Amino acid sequence: AMDVNEAWRRLRDPQARAAHLLALNGVAVDGFGRTAVPPRFVAAQMAWREALDAARSPAEVEAIRRRAAAEREASLERLAAHLDAGRWSEAAEELTALPFHDRFAAELDARLAA
């Protein structure tokens, strides 16, 4: 039963599913989100954080949240395309960025709730 539950968890979660597919193809991504991410993503994160620091109204924070959410969805689409094409290292790079997207989204939600 435990193996079935773990399999179900991996299938439901796109990040866990991608990590499993990468592992099946010889790309270890243990602790994804704790490794180096693409420089373009680091630059985007810095820009989003600077924009968040400068935001003075809930509308400005909401606009940042929408842009960040759209970029997360685009990252998931790129991840899927890389996996479909067997571009494992590119898929691993996209996968490492997703937890950063999630943490930033949580920060934005907290700021909007305050």
C-alpha positions in Angstrom: 0.0 0.0 0.0 2.9 2.4 0.8 4.3 1.9 -2.7 0.9 2.6 -4.3 0.5 5.8 -2.2 4.0 6.9 -3.2 3.3 6.2 -6.9 0.0 8.1 -6.7 1.8 11.1 -5.1 4.4 11.2 -7.8 1.7 11.0 -10.6 -0.3 13.8 -9.0 2.6 16.2 -8.5 4.1 17.5 -11.7 7.4 18.3 -10.0 7.7 14.8 -8.4 6.6 13.2 -11.7 9.3 15.1 -13.6 12.0 14.2 -11.0 11.0 10.5 -11.3 11.1 10.6 -15.1 14.6 12.3 -15.0 15.8 9.7 -12.5 14.6 6.9 -14.8 16.7 8.5 -17.5 19.8 8.7 -15.4 19.5 12.4 -14.2 19.6 12.6 -10.5 17.7 15.7 -9.2 17.6 14.8 -5.5 16.6 17.9 -3.6 15.6 19.8 -6.7 15.4 23.5 -5.9 18.6 23.3 -4.0 21.0 23.2 -6.9 22.2 25.8 -9.4 19.5 27.3 -11.5 19.8 28.9 -15.0 21.3 32.5 -14.9 18.3 33.8 -16.7 16.1 32.6 -13.9 18.3 34.1 -11.2 18.1 37.5 -13.0 14.3 37.2 -13.2 14.1 36.3 -9.5 16.2 39.3 -8.6 14.0 41.6 -10.8 10.8 40.2 -9.2 12.2 40.7 -5.7 13.3 44.3 -6.5 9.8 45.0 -7.9 8.3 43.5 -4.7 10.4 45.7 -2.5 9.4 48.7 -4.5 5.7 47.8 -4.6 3.6 50.1 -2.5 0.1 49.0 -3.2 -1.8 45.7 -3.3 -2.4 46.2 -7.0 1.3 46.4 -7.7 1.9 43.2 -5.7 -1.0 41.5 -7.5 0.6 42.5 -10.9 3.9 40.9 -9.8 2.0 37.8 -8.7 0.3 37.5 -12.0 3.6 37.8 -13.9 5.3 35.3 -11.6 2.4 32.8 -12.0 2.6 33.2 -15.8 6.3 32.5 -15.7 5.8 29.4 -13.5 3.3 28.1 -16.0 5.7 28.8 -18.8 8.4 26.9 -16.9 6.1 23.9 -16.5 5.4 24.0 -20.3 9.1 24.2 -21.0 9.7 21.3 -18.6 7.1 19.2 -20.3 8.5 20.0 -23.8 12.1 19.1 -22.6 10.8 15.8 -21.1 8.8 14.9 -24.3 11.9 15.6 -26.4 14.3 13.7 -24.2 16.3 16.8 -23.3 17.1 15.6 -19.8 19.6 18.3 -18.7 17.3 21.1 -19.9 14.4 19.5 -18.1 16.5 19.2 -14.9 17.3 23.0 -15.1 13.6 23.8 -15.4 12.8 21.5 -12.6 15.3 23.1 -10.2 13.6 26.5 -10.7 10.1 25.4 -9.8 10.5 25.4 -6.0 11.8 28.9 -6.2 8.7 29.9 -8.1 6.6 28.3 -5.3 8.4 30.0 -2.5 8.1 33.4 -4.2 4.4 32.8 -4.8 4.0 32.1 -1.1 5.8 35.3 -0.2 3.5 37.2 -2.6 0.4 35.6 -1.1 1.6 36.5 2.4 2.2 40.1 1.4 -1.2 40.4 -0.2 -2.8 38.9 3.0 -1.0 41.4 5.3 
